[in-house]
Amino acid sequence: MNINVSTTEQTRAVANTWFDALTNGRYEEALACLDPNVEWINYKVLPGYNDAMPWIGTVRGPAAVVASLQVFTGVCSVEKEELVKLAVDGEEAAGVIHEFSRVKATGVPFEIEFIQWLTVRNGKIVRWKSYTDPSPILKAIKGDAA
């Protein structure tokens, strides 16, 4: 990156690459946005409430991120995912994602909006955190249609 490029512009460029690659199935390109020590926070596990989602929790590093995503895609089939809004300030970016997926075991679809909060330093995502209401996912895992 050019040293004259502002932090916000650099963060926006990384976030745009991340979300475009992720929502268009270019996973290697998306993974290249991750710092080798990325902290990936995909909800906090609450036993008895959201632990039916086996991919959630906190992991570190791209290999652990891939493993987590493989668990997710083993349980769910993403049918549509799009970036609805992106807000960037300094090294922070928040992308609102609209997702339509289906739980493979039950065949039940679910639809969510979730926020991916990114922290970008030196052109790489060093922290990723997801925020959403997991109720539609948990309902679909149980086999209950929305």
Backbone torsions as a table, in degrees:
resi	resn	phi	psi	omega
1	MET	NA	147.7	176.4
2	ASN	-69.5	132.5	-178.1
3	ILE	-66.5	-13.6	177.3
4	ASN	-85.2	-8.1	179.9
5	VAL	-76.6	131.4	-179.0
6	SER	-68.6	159.5	177.8
7	THR	-57.9	-43.4	-179.8
8	THR	-62.2	-42.3	179.4
9	GLU	-64.8	-40.2	178.5
10	GLN	-65.6	-43.0	178.6
11	THR	-62.7	-43.7	178.8
12	ARG	-60.8	-41.7	179.6
13	ALA	-62.6	-45.6	178.9
14	VAL	-64.6	-44.9	-179.5
15	ALA	-62.3	-43.4	178.5
16	ASN	-61.6	-43.0	177.5
17	THR	-62.3	-47.5	-179.5
18	TRP	-56.5	-54.9	-175.0
19	PHE	-68.9	-38.2	178.9
20	ASP	-65.0	-45.1	-179.9
21	ALA	-66.3	-43.4	-177.1
22	LEU	-64.1	-46.3	-175.8
23	THR	-78.9	-9.2	178.9
24	ASN	-114.1	15.2	172.5
25	GLY	75.3	17.7	177.7
26	ARG	-98.0	72.7	-169.1
27	TYR	-68.5	-35.2	177.6
28	GLU	-62.8	-40.9	177.8
29	GLU	-64.7	-41.4	177.9
30	ALA	-62.9	-47.4	-178.4
31	LEU	-62.4	-28.8	178.0
32	ALA	-66.5	-16.2	177.2
33	CYS	-78.2	-14.4	-174.7
34	LEU	-85.9	136.5	173.2
35	ASP	-67.0	147.6	179.0
36	PRO	-56.8	-23.2	-180.0
37	ASN	-113.3	27.9	-177.2
38	VAL	-53.3	137.2	172.9
39	GLU	-97.5	118.3	-174.6
40	TRP	-111.8	109.0	-175.6
41	ILE	-112.1	103.8	-177.9
42	ASN	-110.3	79.3	-176.5
43	TYR	68.2	164.5	171.6
44	LYS	-102.1	131.8	179.9
45	VAL	-71.9	125.6	175.4
46	LEU	-118.3	100.2	-177.6
47	PRO	-52.8	134.9	-179.6
48	GLY	86.0	-8.8	178.9
49	TYR	-117.8	-66.0	-174.4
50	ASN	-114.5	8.9	-177.7
51	ASP	-73.4	-1.3	172.6
52	ALA	-74.2	-10.1	176.0
53	MET	-96.9	92.8	-170.3
54	PRO	-69.5	-6.7	-178.5
55	TRP	-91.4	-7.2	-174.0
56	ILE	-82.4	164.0	-178.7
57	GLY	126.5	-173.1	-178.7
58	THR	-112.0	131.6	176.9
59	VAL	-133.2	166.1	178.5
60	ARG	-129.8	137.0	175.3
61	GLY	91.4	148.9	-177.7
62	PRO	-57.9	-36.7	-179.6
63	ALA	-63.8	-40.5	178.4
64	ALA	-69.6	-34.3	175.8
65	VAL	-62.9	-47.1	178.8
66	VAL	-59.3	-44.2	179.3
67	ALA	-60.6	-42.2	178.1
68	SER	-63.8	-44.0	179.3
69	LEU	-65.8	-34.1	176.9
70	GLN	-66.4	-36.1	175.4
71	VAL	-63.9	-46.9	179.1
72	PHE	-57.6	-49.4	-177.5
73	THR	-72.8	-14.3	171.3
74	GLY	-75.8	-27.7	-179.2
75	VAL	-95.1	-39.3	-173.2
76	CYS	-124.1	149.8	175.1
77	SER	-112.7	116.2	179.1
78	VAL	-79.5	120.9	-179.4
79	GLU	-99.0	-30.2	177.1
80	LYS	-155.9	136.6	177.3
81	GLU	-146.5	128.3	178.9
82	GLU	-144.0	148.2	175.2
83	LEU	-78.7	123.3	-178.3
84	VAL	-95.6	-38.2	-177.2
85	LYS	-154.3	145.8	176.9
86	LEU	-132.1	128.0	175.2
87	ALA	-121.6	133.4	-176.5
88	VAL	-133.0	135.3	175.6
89	ASP	-149.1	113.5	-179.2
90	GLY	61.8	-127.4	-178.6
91	GLU	-91.4	7.2	-179.0
92	GLU	-108.8	139.9	175.2
93	ALA	-139.4	140.2	177.0
94	ALA	-126.6	120.8	177.8
95	GLY	-111.0	129.6	175.3
96	VAL	-93.4	121.9	-177.2
97	ILE	-111.6	133.8	172.2
98	HIS	-103.3	125.1	-175.9
99	GLU	-128.7	136.4	171.3
100	PHE	-120.7	117.5	-178.0
101	SER	-135.3	175.3	-179.2
102	ARG	-138.7	136.8	174.5
103	VAL	-79.1	122.5	-174.3
104	LYS	-61.9	-43.7	-175.1
105	ALA	-67.2	-33.3	-176.0
106	THR	-103.8	-19.6	-175.9
107	GLY	75.4	4.2	-176.2
108	VAL	-85.8	129.2	178.0
109	PRO	-82.0	159.1	171.2
110	PHE	-143.5	154.5	-179.5
111	GLU	-131.9	129.5	-179.9
112	ILE	-138.9	159.5	162.3
113	GLU	-115.1	134.2	177.0
114	PHE	-140.1	157.7	179.9
115	ILE	-106.3	131.0	169.5
116	GLN	-104.4	115.4	179.4
117	TRP	-98.8	118.0	-176.4
118	LEU	-110.2	141.2	167.5
119	THR	-115.2	124.6	-175.4
120	VAL	-117.0	129.3	174.7
121	ARG	-137.0	137.3	178.5
122	ASN	52.5	37.3	174.6
123	GLY	78.8	11.2	-179.4
124	LYS	-132.7	150.9	175.3
125	ILE	-78.3	115.9	-179.2
126	VAL	-98.9	-18.5	178.7
127	ARG	-147.7	135.0	177.7
128	TRP	-131.5	128.8	178.1
129	LYS	-136.6	137.9	-177.8
130	SER	-107.4	138.8	176.9
131	TYR	-129.4	128.6	173.4
132	THR	-167.5	169.0	169.1
133	ASP	-88.7	112.9	-176.3
134	PRO	-79.4	0.0	-175.7
135	SER	-53.7	-46.6	179.6
136	PRO	-61.4	-35.0	179.2
137	ILE	-68.2	-47.8	-178.4
138	LEU	-63.1	-38.2	178.1
139	LYS	-63.7	-42.7	178.5
140	ALA	-66.8	-36.4	177.1
141	ILE	-62.5	-37.9	178.3
142	LYS	-73.2	-13.8	-179.9
143	GLY	94.9	9.3	179.7
144	ASP	-90.3	122.1	176.9
145	ALA	-71.9	149.5	-179.4
146	ALA	-66.6	NA	NA
